[in-house]
Amino acid sequence: MKKYILILVFLANVNLLFSQQIIESNNKFSFDIYKQLKNKNENFILSPFSISSAMAMTYAGSKNNTLSQISNTLYFNKNLKDFHKDFNNLNSFNLNKKSKVQFHSANSIWIHKDLKLKADYLSINKQFYSGTTFFEDFQNNPDKSRININSWVEKNTNKKITNLLKPSDIDESTRLVLVNALYFNGSWDKQFKEEQNTIENFQVERNKFEQKTFMNTTTNSAYFEDKIAEIIDIYYTDTRYSLMIIIPKSYKKMKKLEKKLSYEYYMQFNKQKNNTRINLTLPKFNIETDISLNETLQGMGIKDAFNSSADFSGITDQEKLFISNVVHKAKIEVSENGTEAAAATAVVMRKTAFLPAQVDVKINRPFIYLIRNTENNCIYFMGKVINP
């Protein structure tokens, strides 16, 4: 019996090791895409994990230069066999953990009824991404197809992400839509009590402050500081998950922080953090972002996939496909009870047309936040609060 238990532990550790490359890829991409969006002087949220998941299903059918560009931008392993296995191991790691938080990731493939996909491609998506397959008549009834996809997303995000696809996203030339839906709901390990809320100033500009509702508590947290910023983990009831807050030490240091922000800086926190008693003051916030990532991904290096140069011959030989839109929608609500966050990403493809010991931490100025796994460091959600 002891040998059997040891074997199970060994296998679990091996799966985690297999997943590390995917986690590193996801996290590096997280900070890259943040840098593309950071100049927007507004609140935002995105899910790098959801984007990576939807793009991974797309990557599975890419070839030649299209494959290289996606690989280079999202840090995907070019050995597709190992890549799919790693992604599957990470998803299995997430799903197999009994947890007090709700964490749910789902994939789906929506195919035009007359389009024949390659058996290998369908097998890969089913085996490694648990992609549910649906057939739609995009050509004759694109709006009904759009409504069906939106309903699936709504169901798999606990009704938090609605109307992911707009009427202009789907038309008679749509042939394939690849979708990931991600949902997270966690209660705080150390609850905030509403009666301890305070109304205080939040700095929204260099010389401008607005009164906001702040939650207050004292908690034990992983903590790190340098000359530019303070970083803390606010744990959920399952302490393998946390809301990480990265706050500059002054309003004027936000730009320096964003310039320094990187995968390496993130890993520095994970290596040097200390468990610290913290008097925490955190604003309540509720943010929703709805964005097309076409220009962002093209600016990061994925160019061929969006035009007639695209090579998705690993998906089908029947028609030449290209990506017409990568739609991403995410939402987060942080309150006394905890955090509820959801995201969905759709890759829409069309047939080719030429187109210290105890510290006080007051989160009272713009800050960066992440929802992450503290056990394997995987980043699921990421964003910025300018004005809660």
LOROTOR-574849 format. One record per residue (C-alpha): residue in three letters; x, y, z. Coordinates in nm, 4 decimals, padded with zeros to 6 digits, always signed. Each point is the difference from the previous one (the first is absolute). Last residue first. Example, Ala and Ser with C-alpha at 12.3 -4.5 7.8 and 13.67 -1.06 7.14 Angstrom:
<"SER" <+01.3670 -00.1060 +00.7140>>;
<"ALA" <-00.1370 -00.3440 +00.0660>>;
END
This chain:
<"PRO" <-01.2155 +05.1728 -00.8384>>;
<"ASN" <+00.1982 +00.2665 -00.1943>>;
<"ILE" <+00.3240 -00.0999 -00.1719>>;
<"VAL" <-00.0288 -00.3720 +00.0730>>;
<"LYS" <+00.2132 -00.2284 -00.2157>>;
<"GLY" <-00.0355 -00.3528 -00.1275>>;
<"MET" <+00.0896 -00.3665 +00.0111>>;
<"PHE" <-00.1917 -00.3275 +00.0156>>;
<"TYR" <+00.1124 -00.3647 -00.0030>>;
<"ILE" <+00.3709 +00.0266 +00.0901>>;
<"CYS" <+00.1676 -00.3355 +00.0762>>;
<"ASN" <+00.2350 +00.0195 +00.3017>>;
<"ASN" <+00.0011 -00.3833 +00.0540>>;
<"GLU" <-00.1185 -00.0058 +00.3624>>;
<"THR" <-00.1001 +00.3665 +00.0359>>;
<"ASN" <-00.2474 -00.0277 -00.2874>>;
<"ARG" <-00.0778 +00.3476 -00.1255>>;
<"ILE" <-00.2500 +00.2816 -00.0171>>;
<"LEU" <+00.2047 +00.3050 -00.0906>>;
<"TYR" <-00.0177 +00.3700 +00.0860>>;
<"ILE" <+00.1712 +00.3224 -00.1024>>;
<"PHE" <-00.0472 +00.3216 +00.1966>>;
<"PRO" <-00.1156 +00.3623 -00.0209>>;
<"ARG" <-00.0069 +00.1730 +00.3393>>;
<"ASN" <-00.1588 -00.0765 +00.3383>>;
<"ILE" <+00.0984 -00.3642 +00.0524>>;
<"LYS" <+00.1106 +00.0663 +00.3555>>;
<"VAL" <+00.2507 -00.2532 +00.1323>>;
<"ASP" <+00.0992 +00.0366 +00.3644>>;
<"VAL" <+00.2864 -00.2266 +00.0966>>;
<"GLN" <+00.0866 -00.2545 +00.2626>>;
<"ALA" <+00.3307 -00.1852 +00.0080>>;
<"PRO" <+00.1398 +00.1652 -00.3369>>;
<"LEU" <-01.7159 -00.2825 -05.3093>>;
<"PHE" <+00.0219 -00.1801 -00.3327>>;
<"ALA" <-00.2639 -00.2579 +00.0821>>;
<"THR" <+00.0976 -00.3241 +00.1594>>;
<"LYS" <-00.2720 -00.2107 +00.1576>>;
<"ARG" <-00.0784 +00.1335 +00.3411>>;
<"MET" <+00.1293 -00.0696 +00.3490>>;
<"VAL" <-00.1286 +00.1473 +00.3260>>;
<"VAL" <+00.2220 -00.0507 +00.3054>>;
<"ALA" <-00.2211 +00.0496 +00.3028>>;
<"THR" <+00.1224 +00.0842 +00.3477>>;
<"ALA" <-00.2090 -00.0022 +00.3163>>;
<"ALA" <+00.0656 +00.1338 +00.3456>>;
<"ALA" <-00.1383 -00.0218 +00.3509>>;
<"ALA" <+00.0821 +00.1369 +00.3420>>;
<"GLU" <-00.1704 -00.0122 +00.3384>>;
<"THR" <+00.2076 +00.1104 +00.2957>>;
<"GLY" <-00.0633 -00.0097 +00.3729>>;
<"ASN" <-00.2851 +00.0701 +00.2388>>;
<"GLU" <+00.0978 +00.3570 +00.0910>>;
<"SER" <+00.0132 +00.0938 -00.3694>>;
<"VAL" <+00.2121 -00.0461 -00.3133>>;
<"GLU" <-00.1912 -00.0415 -00.3275>>;
<"ILE" <+00.1806 -00.0992 -00.3186>>;
<"LYS" <-00.1046 -00.0212 -00.3649>>;
<"ALA" <+00.1609 -00.1145 -00.3223>>;
<"LYS" <-00.0797 +00.0114 -00.3708>>;
<"HIS" <+00.2330 -00.0994 -00.2810>>;
<"VAL" <-00.0728 -00.0194 -00.3728>>;
<"VAL" <+00.2697 -00.1217 -00.2379>>;
<"ASN" <-00.1254 +00.0918 -00.3462>>;
<"SER" <+00.0257 -00.0918 -00.3692>>;
<"ILE" <+00.2559 -00.2769 +00.0441>>;
<"PHE" <+00.0808 -00.1665 -00.3353>>;
<"LEU" <-00.1267 -00.3128 -00.1708>>;
<"LYS" <+00.0641 -00.1593 -00.3396>>;
<"GLU" <-00.2823 -00.2415 -00.0768>>;
<"GLN" <-00.0279 -00.3788 -00.0307>>;
<"ASP" <+00.3534 -00.0740 +00.1137>>;
<"THR" <-00.0959 +00.0264 +00.3670>>;
<"ILE" <+00.1431 +00.0637 +00.3467>>;
<"GLY" <+00.3688 -00.0769 -00.0582>>;
<"SER" <-00.0223 +00.2123 -00.3142>>;
<"PHE" <-00.0254 +00.3057 +00.2236>>;
<"ASP" <+00.2537 +00.1965 -00.1992>>;
<"ALA" <-00.0813 +00.3697 +00.0002>>;
<"SER" <+00.1478 +00.2068 -00.2852>>;
<"SER" <-00.3522 +00.1157 -00.0959>>;
<"ASN" <-00.0186 +00.2117 +00.3143>>;
<"PHE" <-00.0275 -00.0136 +00.3802>>;
<"ALA" <+00.2207 -00.3059 +00.0622>>;
<"ASP" <+00.2862 +00.1629 -00.1930>>;
<"LYS" <+00.0584 +00.2714 +00.2621>>;
<"ILE" <+00.0442 -00.1514 +00.3457>>;
<"GLY" <+00.2937 +00.2159 +00.1153>>;
<"MET" <-00.0996 +00.2005 +00.3076>>;
<"GLY" <-00.1522 +00.2758 -00.2125>>;
<"GLN" <-00.2134 -00.2635 -00.1718>>;
<"LEU" <-00.1145 -00.1242 +00.3396>>;
<"THR" <-00.0960 +00.3504 +00.1145>>;
<"GLU" <-00.1636 +00.0966 -00.3297>>;
<"ASN" <-00.2215 -00.3091 +00.0017>>;
<"LEU" <-00.0728 -00.0059 +00.3737>>;
<"SER" <-00.3585 +00.1201 -00.0246>>;
<"ILE" <-00.1089 +00.1276 +00.3401>>;
<"ASP" <-00.2709 -00.0107 +00.2652>>;
<"THR" <+00.1215 +00.0855 +00.3504>>;
<"GLU" <-00.2063 -00.0044 +00.3200>>;
<"ILE" <+00.1034 +00.1334 +00.3402>>;
<"ASN" <-00.1547 -00.0019 +00.3499>>;
<"PHE" <+00.2001 +00.1360 +00.2892>>;
<"LYS" <+00.0005 +00.0124 +00.3789>>;
<"PRO" <+00.3015 +00.1860 +00.1319>>;
<"LEU" <+00.2598 -00.1765 +00.2178>>;
<"THR" <+00.1425 +00.1065 +00.3372>>;
<"LEU" <+00.2198 -00.2705 +00.1512>>;
<"ASN" <+00.1735 -00.0073 +00.3353>>;
<"ILE" <+00.2556 -00.2649 -00.0863>>;
<"ARG" <+00.1760 -00.2738 +00.1978>>;
<"THR" <+00.2774 -00.1307 -00.2223>>;
<"ASN" <+00.0987 -00.3271 -00.1679>>;
<"ASN" <+00.3034 +00.0905 -00.2070>>;
<"LYS" <+00.0395 +00.0192 -00.3769>>;
<"GLN" <+00.3463 -00.0442 -00.1568>>;
<"LYS" <-00.0422 -00.2851 -00.2495>>;
<"ASN" <-00.3612 +00.0611 -00.1043>>;
<"PHE" <+00.0571 +00.3752 -00.0118>>;
<"GLN" <+00.3050 -00.0445 -00.2227>>;
<"MET" <-00.2170 -00.2216 -00.2218>>;
<"TYR" <-00.2314 +00.2937 -00.0689>>;
<"TYR" <+00.2958 +00.2249 -00.0741>>;
<"GLU" <+00.1334 -00.2591 -00.2459>>;
<"TYR" <-00.3405 -00.0301 -00.1710>>;
<"SER" <-00.0001 +00.3744 -00.0435>>;
<"LEU" <-00.1017 +00.3312 +00.1581>>;
<"LYS" <+00.2954 +00.2396 -00.0011>>;
<"LYS" <-00.1549 +00.2436 -00.2479>>;
<"GLU" <-00.3366 -00.0323 +00.1740>>;
<"LEU" <+00.1649 +00.0773 +00.3346>>;
<"LYS" <+00.1822 +00.3029 -00.1387>>;
<"LYS" <-00.3287 +00.1268 -00.1451>>;
<"MET" <-00.1761 -00.0493 +00.3350>>;
<"LYS" <+00.2767 +00.1802 +00.1925>>;
<"LYS" <-00.1745 +00.3395 -00.0148>>;
<"TYR" <-00.2917 -00.1287 +00.2090>>;
<"SER" <+00.2275 -00.1117 +00.2810>>;
<"LYS" <+00.1269 -00.3308 +00.1334>>;
<"PRO" <-00.1350 -00.1735 -00.3085>>;
<"ILE" <-00.2591 -00.2716 +00.0667>>;
<"ILE" <+00.0109 -00.3641 -00.1103>>;
<"ILE" <-00.2994 -00.1876 +00.1414>>;
<"MET" <-00.0213 -00.3778 -00.0319>>;
<"LEU" <-00.3430 -00.1554 +00.0473>>;
<"SER" <+00.0725 -00.3506 +00.1162>>;
<"TYR" <-00.0549 -00.3677 -00.0715>>;
<"ARG" <+00.1760 -00.2990 +00.1579>>;
<"THR" <-00.1267 +00.1496 +00.3257>>;
<"ASP" <-00.3381 -00.1650 -00.0520>>;
<"THR" <-00.2014 +00.2343 +00.2181>>;
<"TYR" <+00.1407 +00.2803 -00.2182>>;
<"TYR" <+00.3309 +00.1690 +00.0690>>;
<"ILE" <+00.0965 +00.3633 -00.0477>>;
<"ASP" <+00.3529 -00.0124 -00.1406>>;
<"ILE" <+00.2007 +00.3186 +00.0400>>;
<"ILE" <+00.2382 +00.2088 -00.2087>>;
<"GLU" <+00.1460 +00.3384 +00.0948>>;
<"ALA" <+00.1618 +00.2213 -00.2598>>;
<"ILE" <+00.2853 +00.2176 -00.1257>>;
<"LYS" <+00.2850 -00.0157 +00.2516>>;
<"ASP" <-00.0639 -00.3689 +00.0736>>;
<"GLU" <-00.2714 -00.1860 +00.1842>>;
<"PHE" <-00.1240 -00.3540 +00.0458>>;
<"TYR" <-00.2834 -00.1535 +00.2022>>;
<"ALA" <-00.1675 -00.3393 +00.0281>>;
<"SER" <-00.2937 +00.0620 +00.2282>>;
<"ASN" <-00.1241 -00.0345 +00.3557>>;
<"THR" <-00.3095 +00.2124 +00.0518>>;
<"THR" <-00.1371 +00.3104 +00.1631>>;
<"THR" <-00.3171 +00.1348 -00.1573>>;
<"ASN" <-00.1504 +00.3017 -00.1709>>;
<"MET" <-00.2276 +00.0519 -00.3008>>;
<"PHE" <+00.0046 +00.3378 -00.1727>>;
<"THR" <-00.2906 +00.1910 -00.1530>>;
<"LYS" <+00.1176 +00.2865 -00.2199>>;
<"GLN" <+00.0485 +00.3770 +00.0263>>;
<"GLU" <+00.1781 +00.1548 -00.2952>>;
<"PHE" <+00.3444 +00.1620 -00.0114>>;
<"LYS" <+00.1612 +00.2249 -00.2594>>;
<"ASN" <+00.3458 +00.1530 -00.0048>>;
<"ARG" <+00.1983 -00.2642 -00.1896>>;
<"GLU" <-00.3147 -00.1799 -00.1134>>;
<"VAL" <-00.2342 -00.2644 +00.1433>>;
<"GLN" <+00.1257 +00.0014 +00.3594>>;
<"PHE" <-00.2534 -00.1863 +00.2136>>;
<"ASN" <-00.1301 +00.1885 +00.3032>>;
<"GLU" <-00.1830 -00.1778 +00.2783>>;
<"ILE" <-00.3434 -00.1294 +00.0950>>;
<"THR" <+00.0411 -00.2845 +00.2479>>;
<"ASN" <-00.1210 -00.3581 +00.0224>>;
<"GLN" <+00.0259 -00.1688 +00.3398>>;
<"GLU" <-00.3761 -00.0681 +00.0170>>;
<"GLU" <+00.0313 -00.1896 -00.3290>>;
<"LYS" <+00.2320 -00.2558 +00.1544>>;
<"PHE" <+00.2845 -00.1211 -00.2200>>;
<"GLN" <+00.0536 -00.3734 +00.0241>>;
<"LYS" <+00.3399 -00.1586 +00.0515>>;
<"ASP" <+00.0243 -00.2950 -00.2420>>;
<"TRP" <-00.2011 +00.2061 -00.2439>>;
<"SER" <-00.2752 -00.1695 -00.1999>>;
<"GLY" <+00.0720 -00.1188 -00.3534>>;
<"ASN" <-00.1829 -00.0059 -00.3313>>;
<"PHE" <+00.1846 -00.0621 -00.3271>>;
<"TYR" <-00.1394 -00.0644 -00.3489>>;
<"LEU" <+00.1726 -00.0537 -00.3349>>;
<"ALA" <-00.1600 -00.0492 -00.3416>>;
<"ASN" <+00.2102 -00.0960 -00.3034>>;
<"VAL" <-00.1374 +00.0150 -00.3528>>;
<"LEU" <+00.1085 -00.1057 -00.3486>>;
<"VAL" <-00.2285 +00.1199 -00.2828>>;
<"LEU" <+00.0152 -00.1549 -00.3477>>;
<"ARG" <-00.1381 +00.0726 -00.3456>>;
<"THR" <-00.1157 +00.3609 +00.0029>>;
<"SER" <-00.0689 +00.1216 -00.3567>>;
<"GLU" <-00.3739 +00.0424 +00.0621>>;
<"ASP" <+00.0602 +00.2389 +00.2898>>;
<"ILE" <+00.1139 -00.0021 +00.3638>>;
<"ASP" <+00.1847 +00.2817 +00.1802>>;
<"SER" <-00.2291 +00.2762 -00.1339>>;
<"PRO" <-00.2965 -00.1328 +00.1996>>;
<"LYS" <+00.2000 +00.0334 +00.3262>>;
<"LEU" <+00.1675 -00.2982 +00.1649>>;
<"LEU" <+00.0506 -00.0094 +00.3764>>;
<"ASN" <-00.3633 +00.0915 +00.0635>>;
<"THR" <+00.0131 -00.0975 +00.3681>>;
<"ILE" <+00.2934 -00.0826 +00.2241>>;
<"LYS" <-00.1099 -00.0252 +00.3642>>;
<"LYS" <-00.2807 -00.2511 -00.0578>>;
<"ASN" <+00.1776 -00.2669 +00.2092>>;
<"THR" <+00.2925 +00.0106 -00.2417>>;
<"ASN" <-00.0738 -00.3315 -00.1748>>;
<"LYS" <-00.3694 +00.0743 -00.0547>>;
<"GLU" <+00.0695 +00.3470 -00.1387>>;
<"VAL" <+00.2618 -00.1387 -00.2356>>;
<"TRP" <-00.2397 -00.2662 -00.1305>>;
<"SER" <-00.2726 +00.2618 -00.0463>>;
<"ASN" <+00.2394 +00.2247 -00.1935>>;
<"ILE" <+00.0854 -00.2883 -00.2334>>;
<"ASN" <-00.3677 -00.0739 -00.0628>>;
<"ILE" <-00.0770 +00.3680 -00.0608>>;
<"ARG" <+00.2813 +00.0221 -00.2562>>;
<"SER" <-00.1288 -00.3069 -00.1828>>;
<"LYS" <-00.3500 +00.1491 -00.0135>>;
<"ASP" <+00.1561 +00.3160 -00.1416>>;
<"PRO" <+00.1950 -00.1846 -00.2687>>;
<"ASN" <-00.3006 -00.1826 -00.1483>>;
<"ASN" <+00.0635 -00.0945 -00.3616>>;
<"GLN" <+00.3801 -00.0072 -00.0151>>;
<"PHE" <+00.0695 -00.0520 +00.3675>>;
<"ASP" <-00.2086 -00.3174 +00.0093>>;
<"GLU" <+00.1321 -00.1388 +00.3275>>;
<"PHE" <+00.1651 -00.3210 +00.1186>>;
<"PHE" <+00.1207 -00.0373 +00.3607>>;
<"THR" <+00.3068 -00.1751 +00.1396>>;
<"THR" <+00.0937 +00.0016 +00.3702>>;
<"GLY" <+00.3734 +00.0580 +00.0456>>;
<"SER" <+00.1506 -00.2090 +00.2765>>;
<"TYR" <+00.3297 +00.1752 -00.0784>>;
<"PHE" <+00.2370 -00.2975 -00.0291>>;
<"GLN" <-00.2144 -00.2869 -00.1235>>;
<"LYS" <-00.2879 +00.1879 -00.1643>>;
<"ASN" <+00.2114 +00.2695 -00.1593>>;
<"ILE" <+00.2627 -00.2489 -00.1162>>;
<"SER" <-00.2625 -00.2370 -00.1440>>;
<"LEU" <-00.1686 +00.2787 -00.1943>>;
<"TYR" <+00.3361 +00.0998 -00.1506>>;
<"ASP" <+00.0915 -00.3588 -00.0847>>;
<"ALA" <-00.3378 -00.0580 -00.1688>>;
<"LYS" <+00.0509 +00.2970 -00.2294>>;
<"LEU" <-00.2960 +00.2349 -00.0087>>;
<"LYS" <-00.2805 -00.0302 -00.2530>>;
<"LEU" <-00.1917 +00.3227 -00.0470>>;
<"ASP" <-00.3631 -00.0370 -00.1075>>;
<"LYS" <-00.1492 +00.0474 +00.3495>>;
<"HIS" <+00.2138 +00.3021 +00.0816>>;
<"ILE" <+00.1934 -00.0948 +00.3128>>;
<"TRP" <-00.0208 +00.1322 +00.3560>>;
<"ILE" <+00.2778 -00.1349 +00.2220>>;
<"SER" <-00.0313 +00.0211 +00.3788>>;
<"ASN" <+00.2280 +00.0360 +00.3004>>;
<"ALA" <-00.0814 +00.0168 +00.3718>>;
<"SER" <+00.1850 +00.1306 +00.3056>>;
<"HIS" <-00.1538 -00.0059 +00.3487>>;
<"PHE" <+00.1334 +00.1111 +00.3345>>;
<"GLN" <-00.2333 +00.0225 +00.2968>>;
<"VAL" <+00.1863 +00.0488 +00.3254>>;
<"LYS" <-00.0071 -00.2415 +00.2947>>;
<"SER" <+00.2119 -00.2407 -00.2009>>;
<"LYS" <+00.0414 -00.3625 -00.0948>>;
<"LYS" <+00.2809 +00.0020 -00.2539>>;
<"ASN" <-00.0534 -00.2219 -00.3005>>;
<"LEU" <-00.1232 +00.2796 -00.2273>>;
<"ASN" <+00.3011 +00.2286 +00.0298>>;
<"PHE" <+00.2601 -00.2765 -00.0351>>;
<"SER" <-00.1986 -00.1489 -00.2886>>;
<"ASN" <+00.0090 +00.3360 -00.1777>>;
<"LEU" <+00.3760 +00.0189 +00.0551>>;
<"ASN" <+00.0508 -00.3572 -00.1185>>;
<"ASN" <-00.2045 +00.0665 -00.3145>>;
<"PHE" <+00.2091 +00.3042 -00.0830>>;
<"ASP" <+00.3189 -00.2028 +00.0459>>;
<"LYS" <-00.1243 -00.2854 -00.2208>>;
<"HIS" <-00.1026 +00.2431 -00.2729>>;
<"PHE" <+00.3425 +00.1666 +00.0063>>;
<"ASP" <+00.1946 -00.3278 +00.0106>>;
<"LYS" <-00.1657 -00.1239 -00.3196>>;
<"LEU" <+00.0164 +00.3449 -00.1564>>;
<"ASN" <+00.3774 +00.0335 +00.0325>>;
<"LYS" <-00.0006 +00.3701 -00.0808>>;
<"ASN" <-00.0512 +00.0771 +00.3705>>;
<"PHE" <-00.2191 +00.3088 +00.0394>>;
<"TYR" <+00.1615 +00.3268 +00.1115>>;
<"LEU" <-00.3225 +00.1897 -00.0820>>;
<"THR" <+00.1589 +00.2331 -00.2544>>;
<"ASN" <+00.2715 -00.2350 -00.1291>>;
<"SER" <-00.2335 -00.2982 -00.0297>>;
<"ILE" <-00.2729 +00.1996 -00.1755>>;
<"GLN" <+00.2569 +00.1353 -00.2467>>;
<"SER" <+00.1603 -00.3392 -00.0545>>;
<"LEU" <-00.3325 -00.1777 -00.0625>>;
<"THR" <-00.1024 +00.2591 -00.2570>>;
<"ASN" <+00.3420 -00.0299 -00.1648>>;
<"ASN" <-00.0359 -00.3756 -00.0543>>;
<"LYS" <-00.3261 -00.1586 +00.1171>>;
<"SER" <-00.2948 +00.0729 +00.2285>>;
<"GLY" <-00.2635 -00.2518 +00.1059>>;
<"ALA" <+00.1004 -00.0451 +00.3647>>;
<"TYR" <+00.0777 +00.3714 +00.0229>>;
<"THR" <-00.3723 +00.0769 -00.0203>>;
<"MET" <-00.0746 -00.2241 +00.2984>>;
<"ALA" <+00.2930 +00.1635 +00.1792>>;
<"MET" <-00.1387 +00.3440 -00.0908>>;
<"ALA" <-00.3183 -00.0708 +00.1956>>;
<"SER" <+00.1976 -00.1220 +00.3023>>;
<"SER" <+00.2564 +00.2823 -00.0172>>;
<"ILE" <-00.2774 +00.2614 -00.0062>>;
<"SER" <-00.1757 -00.1651 +00.2958>>;
<"PHE" <+00.3254 -00.0194 +00.1976>>;
<"PRO" <+00.0911 +00.3593 -00.0827>>;
<"SER" <-00.3322 +00.1059 +00.1545>>;
<"LEU" <-00.0641 +00.3707 -00.0349>>;
<"ILE" <-00.1032 +00.2834 +00.2260>>;
<"PHE" <+00.0001 +00.3737 -00.0540>>;
<"ASN" <-00.0311 +00.3315 +00.1780>>;
<"GLU" <+00.0952 +00.2983 -00.2101>>;
<"ASN" <+00.2969 +00.2020 -00.1203>>;
<"LYS" <+00.0684 -00.2341 -00.2889>>;
<"ASN" <+00.3784 +00.0021 -00.0130>>;
<"LYS" <+00.0104 -00.3371 +00.1765>>;
<"LEU" <-00.1554 -00.1949 -00.2905>>;
<"GLN" <+00.3073 -00.1213 -00.1904>>;
<"LYS" <+00.2007 -00.0297 +00.3232>>;
<"TYR" <-00.2748 -00.2213 +00.1438>>;
<"ILE" <+00.0297 -00.2215 -00.3094>>;
<"ASP" <+00.3668 -00.0632 +00.0706>>;
<"PHE" <-00.0575 -00.0507 +00.3737>>;
<"SER" <-00.2587 -00.2711 -00.0536>>;
<"PHE" <+00.1977 -00.1569 -00.2889>>;
<"LYS" <+00.2858 -00.0668 +00.2413>>;
<"ASN" <-00.2497 -00.1517 +00.2458>>;
<"ASN" <-00.1670 -00.2267 -00.2544>>;
<"SER" <+00.3323 -00.1270 -00.1363>>;
<"GLU" <+00.1323 -00.0612 +00.3525>>;
<"ILE" <-00.3170 -00.1897 +00.0868>>;
<"ILE" <+00.0254 -00.2034 -00.3213>>;
<"GLN" <+00.3644 -00.0822 +00.0747>>;
<"GLN" <-00.0889 -00.0919 +00.3575>>;
<"SER" <-00.2722 -00.2430 -00.1002>>;
<"PHE" <+00.2292 -00.3000 -00.0476>>;
<"LEU" <+00.1401 +00.0677 +00.3455>>;
<"LEU" <-00.3505 -00.0044 +00.1463>>;
<"ASN" <-00.0739 -00.3250 -00.1795>>;
<"VAL" <+00.3211 -00.1483 +00.1424>>;
<"ASN" <-00.0990 +00.1082 +00.3500>>;
<"ALA" <-00.3385 -00.1682 -00.0292>>;
<"LEU" <+00.1668 -00.3141 -00.1329>>;
<"PHE" <+00.2389 -00.0129 +00.2945>>;
<"VAL" <-00.2831 +00.0504 +00.2479>>;
<"LEU" <-00.1959 -00.2839 -00.1596>>;
<"ILE" <+00.3043 -00.2289 +00.0004>>;
<"LEU" <+00.0661 +00.0720 +00.3668>>;
<"ILE" <-00.3580 -00.0907 +00.0865>>;
<"TYR" <+00.0292 -00.3321 -00.1844>>;
<"LYS" <+00.3314 -00.0786 +00.1652>>;
<"LYS" <-00.1556 +00.0582 +00.3422>>;
<"MET" <-00.2858 -00.2385 -00.0788>>;
END
